[in-house]
């Protein structure tokens, strides 16, 4: 029966059902059961194009199931389950509905076989997800949400424009492999690039994720950007420019992450950096590189969610996620600290953790396809990941100096969500074969060779040693209460300033010309007054008209008198 | 109760208190140095199958990791000089200045 129902509709139906339920555990159960059913459905669906719908003369493909869409569909349902488990305590209808609609839209987009369906779900993710930011219900979150929404909707509008042009060019709306060249494909590429947080288009990510609610950020972190990665892998695999875009993406966020104080923003920068690895894989475009991208997206969603969960738990218990205010929390939140360390080890790609078995597929491909500089950048970026996500997040939250905070351990459901996610990170790292079997192409790769393990450990542990030396010598920059400028400065500061300068200019011209015209008119009035006013020369003689009137009146009176007498 | 009183901590937390004992950090760093030395030595023990010439240099990854990590931190420090701004740079209505709404949190101390 489930074969005929698009997976996304399960989530939408659940969102409606949820509204009919009373607030409480029943809703929590629904929020957990739906992703499980969806996951089971995705797992058991046959490959092929399963659901078609007619739409204004177009045939829309709602369920294109193949190995690439299945692996993303599966991880999205898993992420929805873990996110909702983490959010078990939330009693906010807005967030519950938004989480369902958001996950449903993302999964719908993954299975979309044509560009029009993709567009609808693309905008769906934008609209549903902004409520996870607005649900914080502060003025700052409202403004951040607005900026987020404008950029996300903008991405959708560009996608629609690209789709229209693409249809005019090719007569098809199929969402398949495209080649950059025409305006249509460039627009579609740009639209994907915005959601994927390409360099200079990235800052919505770091701006908005720290603004969402504790649980909202965990859910946000899974879908939007990985949907964009999927879309790029589907549409632009082997597009060489992606290799360079991806390499820059791995590189620049590590510098920003290093000096950022808000740990949820550090994680947003780190997310950006991880996307870079996936984008490089897409750019290389070989079967193994695409395997690398898909598996890295899978592993990444888990360990990134785990890191956001652990920092979220700290925020939930202490009210802050700023590194300058935290430290020493391992005493009272030891389990959260352990889970955070598992996430940190996974993202840093330590052997036996998930990042190691997935990222190495991409790194291996950059080397074997002869991109030495890109390879060197990615190895450097791997050390960079260690610095902010591997060290900074756990160290400055749970260790380092004692902040004096003694919060209680995270609530049980959060621990459970973190525990399952951490277990998955380790399972993938220790035994990657089941994940490899899910990948779009046959995997012929063995991550656990002596050379690979030794070199990776060397890279990471020597970097760790460098950290120890820099901390001991006091060279490592301290965590301080401050923000850092990024490209959001252009639209939060520069453009408003420019607009205000322009509006001042326009206002000056307007007032100037108005004054000029008004003074002209009042001069005219003054002159008229002088000639025709009571003191005016013209008033000194009676005008002819009034004489005629008085004569007429006199004649009339005479007539009446004559008539009466 | 004194916040810094370590009694009543969860067992796992008590076990980890070792890291804050005087001298522990030095021990950890020495252990790390030893492991690094062992990894460096391990580079002579197996046959390398790197894609690039540089990978055959003993300890290539270690040196690269150490140097680039240090470079990264120094560069980030320099970057901070240019882009650091006060928290209220975007005004008081930005999330960096706001308190997280307390009604959405559950701030409890461990001994409450």
Interface residues (C-beta under 8 A of the other chain):
Chain A: X89 X136 X137 X138 X139 X140 X141 X143 X144 X210 X211 X213 X214 X254 X255 X256 X258 X259 X262 X315 X316 X317 X318 X319 X320 X328 X330 X331 X332 X333 X334 X335 X337 X338 X367 X368 X370 X372 X375 X379 X380 X383 X384 X386 X387 X399 X402 X404 X405 X406 X407 X408 X409 X411 X449 X450 X451 X454 X455 X456 X457 X458 X459 X460 X461 X462 X463 X464 X465 X466 X467 X468 X469 X470 X472 X475 X476 X477 X481 X482 X483 X484 X485 X486 X492 X493
Chain B: X3 X4 X6 X9 X10 X12 X13 X14 X15 X16 X17 X19 X20 X28 X29 X32 X33 X35 X36 X39 X40 X42 X43 X46 X47 X48 X49 X50 X51 X52 X55 X59 X60 X61 X62 X63 X64 X65 X66 X67 X68 X69 X70 X72 X73 X74 X75 X76 X77 X79 X80 X83 X84 X85 X86 X87 X89 X90 X93 X94 X95 X96 X97 X98 X99 X100 X101 X102 X104 X105 X106 X107 X108 X109 X110 X111 X112
